Amino acid sequence: MITLFLFACVWICTAKGLMKTSAVLTYAFLLFLVLTAVFPIDSVYLLPVAVVYALCAIVAAMRPWSALEIEKPRKTIKRWWKHPRELLGYRIMNILLYPFPVSMLSWIGGKTLELVGPLVKKRQKIMYENLRMTIPECANRDFMRRVWNNWGRSFVEGLKFATYRHHMDKYVTIRNHGLLFKYPQFILTSPHYGYMGVMALSFVNSGYILNVTYRHSNNPLTNDILLQNYGNGYVAEERFIPVGNAIPMVRALRNGEILNINSDQRFRGAPYIDFMGILAQTSTGLTQLARKFNLPILVAHVERTSGAKHEVVFDEFVDVPHTEDAESDEINGMKMVNDAMGRIIRQKPDEYLWLHKRWA
């Protein structure tokens, strides 16, 4: 009974977004399970533990939902079941996998998703259709398994971002690093390619402040973890801005800082622009800002060299046209950016994120 009681308390704290407290309670609960399985502990000694958990659960239950939950109301089943389950599952996975060295962890993640990924029929179908339209010679099971393997590796490598940060010389190399200092300010963009999180490491001690735009996690409880996997808290030069929040983007550019926008995702209502030979809805926000502030766009990507090792590659600068037709300039600029990203993807197509509906 006390086990069920403690677990219920952990669940309530997790569901209400009491992040730091719920993390400690989760790890303590798992330790409790191990200890009670190994040692015969009298239930009397567990009463103080139960009281602490009960108090935390009461505080969590009285706590209001997060601002995100208020702005975008979630269904009850997501608040109380799906979201806490995903977060607790992530924490358990973190405990089980974290002791492994990053090279072994990367191999485990790759092989696991290589086996499990193809069973997710919806994503497998999306990947096949994307490949059939753009690189038909790669629309086969062997190639798609390699795609799953790469993203399985990239996902679990995020658990070890601290390792990449503290051992950059061992795991991360930089190609064309001089391009980073060609201009005093620019806008950075890259395709969803490889383990993108290590891109921020190329800005360590560079003198630049990097502002990274990101899409808020569908699960508000895992959003902080998502950011940690991309360097938040490990790279002092890195800041994060939610996609669609234009004011901090403009403020960063006015302050002379670097803005990173990943522009290869479908954006409903956006104009159709050629991307790898197929028209795709493409946001022109990147080129709008570049044109407004008269800044070049640096196209870059992160490439897996071997195992858990990566290379940050600064590929080329794109200059947005400046004529009297602003809309045409923005579209033509995005066409050039898409062409540059297409050249990157065709070099090692198995490292691109083919799992989203880019051309639908």
C-alpha positions in Angstrom: 0.0 0.0 0.0 2.8 2.4 0.9 4.4 1.8 -2.5 1.1 2.7 -4.3 0.7 5.8 -2.1 4.2 7.1 -2.8 3.8 6.4 -6.6 0.5 8.4 -6.5 2.2 11.3 -4.8 5.0 11.3 -7.4 2.3 11.2 -10.2 0.5 14.2 -8.8 3.7 16.3 -8.4 4.7 15.4 -12.0 1.3 16.1 -13.5 1.1 19.6 -11.9 4.6 20.5 -13.2 6.4 20.6 -9.8 9.5 19.8 -11.8 12.5 19.9 -9.4 10.5 18.4 -6.6 9.0 15.7 -8.7 12.4 14.8 -10.1 13.8 14.3 -6.6 10.7 12.3 -5.5 10.9 10.1 -8.6 14.5 9.2 -8.1 13.9 8.6 -4.4 10.9 6.4 -5.2 13.0 4.3 -7.5 15.6 4.0 -4.8 12.9 3.0 -2.3 11.8 0.2 -4.6 15.3 -1.2 -4.8 15.9 -1.0 -1.0 12.6 -2.6 -0.1 13.3 -5.4 -2.6 16.7 -6.1 -1.1 16.3 -5.3 2.6 13.3 -6.1 5.0 12.5 -2.6 6.1 9.9 -2.1 8.9 7.0 -0.1 7.7 7.2 2.2 10.8 10.4 3.7 9.4 8.7 4.5 6.1 6.0 6.7 7.7 8.2 9.9 7.7 8.9 9.3 4.0 5.2 8.9 3.4 4.5 12.2 5.2 7.0 14.1 3.1 5.5 12.7 -0.1 2.0 13.5 1.1 2.9 17.1 1.8 4.5 17.5 -1.6 1.4 16.0 -3.2 -0.9 18.4 -1.4 1.3 21.4 -2.4 1.2 20.2 -6.0 -2.5 19.6 -6.0 -3.1 23.2 -4.9 -0.7 24.6 -7.4 -2.3 26.2 -10.6 -1.6 24.8 -14.0 1.3 26.3 -15.9 0.8 29.3 -18.1 1.2 27.1 -21.2 -1.7 24.9 -19.9 -3.8 27.9 -19.4 -3.1 29.4 -22.8 -3.6 26.1 -24.6 -6.0 24.0 -22.5 -5.2 20.3 -22.7 -7.6 17.5 -22.4 -7.8 16.0 -18.9 -6.5 12.6 -20.1 -3.3 14.4 -21.4 -2.8 16.4 -18.2 -3.2 13.5 -15.8 -2.1 10.5 -17.8 -0.2 11.0 -21.1 2.1 13.9 -20.1 3.2 12.6 -16.6 3.7 9.1 -18.1 6.0 10.5 -20.8 8.0 12.5 -18.2 8.3 9.6 -15.7 9.3 7.3 -18.6 12.0 9.7 -19.7 13.4 9.9 -16.1 13.5 6.1 -15.7 15.2 5.8 -19.1 17.7 8.5 -18.0 18.5 6.5 -14.8 19.0 3.3 -16.8 21.1 4.7 -19.6 23.0 7.5 -18.1 25.8 5.3 -16.6 26.8 4.1 -20.1 29.6 6.0 -21.8 28.3 8.2 -24.6 29.7 6.0 -27.4 27.9 2.9 -26.1 24.8 4.9 -25.3 24.7 6.2 -28.9 25.0 2.6 -30.2 22.2 1.4 -28.0 19.9 4.3 -29.0 20.6 3.8 -32.7 20.0 0.0 -32.6 16.9 0.4 -30.5 15.2 2.9 -32.8 16.4 1.0 -35.9 14.3 -2.0 -34.6 11.4 -0.1 -33.1 11.1 2.8 -35.5 9.8 0.9 -38.6 7.0 -0.4 -36.4 5.6 3.1 -36.1 3.7 2.8 -39.4 2.6 6.5 -39.6 6.1 7.9 -39.5 7.5 5.1 -41.7 4.9 6.0 -44.3 5.7 9.7 -44.1 9.4 9.0 -44.5 8.8 6.7 -47.5 6.6 9.3 -49.3 9.2 12.1 -48.6 12.0 10.0 -50.1 9.9 8.8 -53.0 9.3 12.4 -54.0 12.8 13.8 -53.5 15.4 11.0 -53.6 13.6 7.9 -55.0 16.7 5.7 -55.0 16.7 5.9 -51.2 13.1 4.9 -50.7 13.9 1.4 -49.4 13.9 -0.4 -46.1 17.7 -0.5 -45.6 18.1 3.3 -46.1 15.1 4.0 -43.8 16.6 1.8 -41.1 19.7 4.0 -41.2 17.6 7.1 -40.8 16.0 5.6 -37.7 19.4 4.6 -36.4 20.7 8.1 -36.7 17.8 9.7 -34.9 17.9 7.1 -32.2 21.5 8.0 -31.6 20.8 11.7 -31.7 18.0 11.4 -29.2 19.9 9.5 -26.5 23.1 11.6 -27.1 21.1 14.5 -25.7 21.2 12.7 -22.3 25.0 13.3 -22.4 25.2 16.9 -23.5 27.4 17.6 -20.5 29.9 15.1 -21.8 30.1 16.8 -25.2 30.5 20.2 -23.4 33.3 19.0 -21.2 35.1 16.9 -23.8 34.6 19.0 -26.9 38.1 18.2 -28.3 37.2 14.5 -28.2 33.7 14.5 -29.7 33.3 17.7 -31.7 35.3 19.1 -34.6 34.5 22.3 -36.6 34.9 22.7 -40.3 35.2 26.2 -41.9 35.3 27.8 -38.5 36.7 31.0 -40.0 33.3 31.7 -41.6 32.0 32.3 -38.1 34.1 35.5 -37.9 33.7 36.8 -41.5 31.0 39.2 -40.5 30.3 40.9 -37.1 26.7 39.7 -37.2 24.6 37.3 -39.2 21.6 35.0 -38.9 22.3 31.3 -38.7 20.2 28.5 -40.2 20.5 24.8 -40.6 18.4 21.8 -41.7 17.1 19.3 -39.1 20.2 17.2 -39.7 22.3 15.1 -37.3 22.5 15.9 -33.6 21.8 19.6 -33.9 22.4 20.3 -30.2 26.2 20.4 -30.6 26.0 23.3 -33.0 26.0 25.6 -29.9 29.4 24.3 -28.9 31.0 26.1 -31.8 30.0 29.4 -30.2 31.8 28.7 -26.9 34.3 31.5 -26.2 33.6 33.0 -29.7 32.5 36.4 -28.4 29.0 35.8 -29.9 25.7 35.3 -28.1 23.6 32.7 -29.9 19.8 32.9 -29.7 18.2 29.6 -30.8 14.5 29.5 -31.8 12.7 26.3 -30.9 9.3 24.8 -31.1 7.8 24.3 -27.6 7.4 20.6 -26.7 3.9 19.2 -27.2 4.3 18.0 -23.6 4.8 21.0 -21.4 6.3 18.8 -18.7 9.2 17.8 -20.9 10.1 21.2 -22.4 12.9 21.9 -19.9 14.4 18.6 -20.6 14.2 19.2 -24.4 16.2 22.4 -23.9 18.8 20.8 -21.7 19.4 18.2 -24.5 20.2 21.1 -26.8 22.6 22.8 -24.4 20.5 25.0 -22.1 22.5 25.4 -18.9 25.7 24.1 -20.4 26.6 26.8 -22.9 26.7 30.3 -21.4 26.6 31.9 -24.9 23.3 30.2 -25.8 19.7 31.6 -25.3 16.4 30.0 -26.3 13.4 31.8 -27.9 10.1 30.0 -28.6 9.1 30.0 -32.3 6.6 32.8 -33.1 7.9 35.1 -30.3 9.1 37.9 -32.6 9.9 40.5 -30.0 12.9 38.7 -28.5 14.2 37.8 -32.0 14.2 41.4 -33.0 15.7 42.5 -29.7 18.5 40.0 -30.1 19.4 41.3 -33.6 19.2 44.9 -32.4 21.7 44.0 -29.6 24.1 42.7 -32.2 23.6 39.0 -31.2 23.3 35.9 -33.5 19.9 34.4 -34.2 19.5 30.8 -35.2 16.3 29.9 -37.2 15.8 26.4 -38.5 13.6 27.1 -41.6 13.1 23.6 -43.2 9.8 22.8 -41.4 6.4 23.1 -43.0 4.6 26.3 -42.1 0.9 26.4 -42.9 -0.2 29.4 -44.8 3.4 30.1 -46.1 4.2 30.5 -49.8 5.3 27.4 -51.7 9.0 27.5 -52.5 11.1 24.8 -54.2 12.9 22.5 -51.8 14.9 19.6 -53.2 12.9 19.8 -56.4 9.5 19.8 -54.8 7.3 22.8 -53.8 6.9 23.0 -50.1 5.3 25.6 -47.8 8.2 27.6 -46.4 8.2 30.4 -43.9 10.0 33.5 -45.1 10.5 34.8 -41.6 14.2 34.1 -41.9 14.7 36.2 -45.0 12.3 38.9 -43.7 14.6 39.5 -40.7 17.8 39.2 -42.8 16.5 41.8 -45.2 15.2 44.1 -42.5 18.5 44.2 -40.7 20.7 43.9 -43.8 22.4 40.7 -42.5 23.8 37.7 -44.4 22.5 34.2 -43.6 25.0 31.5 -42.6 23.9 28.0 -43.6 25.4 25.3 -41.4 24.8 21.7 -40.3 26.0 19.0 -37.9 27.4 15.9 -39.5 28.0 12.6 -37.7 31.6 11.5 -38.4 31.7 8.2 -36.6 29.7 6.7 -33.7 29.0 9.5 -31.2 31.4 12.0 -32.8 30.2 15.0 -34.7 31.5 17.8 -37.0 29.9 21.2 -37.1 30.2 22.5 -40.6 29.7 26.1 -41.6 28.8 25.7 -45.3 28.2 29.1 -47.0 26.7 32.6 -46.7 23.5 33.5 -48.5 22.8 37.2 -49.3 19.1 38.1 -49.5 18.4 40.3 -52.6 17.5 44.0 -51.9 15.2 45.4 -54.5 12.0 47.5 -54.4 9.9 44.2 -54.3 10.4 43.1 -50.7 8.1 40.0 -51.1 10.0 38.8 -54.1 13.3 39.3 -52.4 12.2 37.3 -49.4 11.0 34.4 -51.5 14.1 34.4 -53.7 16.3 34.5 -50.6 14.5 31.5 -49.2 14.9 29.7 -52.5 18.7 30.2 -52.2 18.6 29.0 -48.6 16.6 25.9 -49.6 19.1 25.2 -52.4 22.0 25.4 -49.9 20.2 23.0 -47.5 19.3 20.6 -50.3 23.0 20.3 -51.2 23.8 19.4 -47.6 21.0 16.8 -47.4 22.0 15.1 -50.6 25.6 14.5 -49.3 24.4 12.2 -46.5 20.6 11.9 -46.8 20.3 9.3 -44.0 21.1 12.0 -41.4 18.1 14.2 -42.4 14.8 14.2 -40.5 12.6 12.6 -43.1 10.0 11.8 -40.4 7.9 15.0 -40.7 5.5 16.1 -43.4 7.7 18.6 -45.1 6.1 18.4 -48.6 2.5 17.5 -47.6 
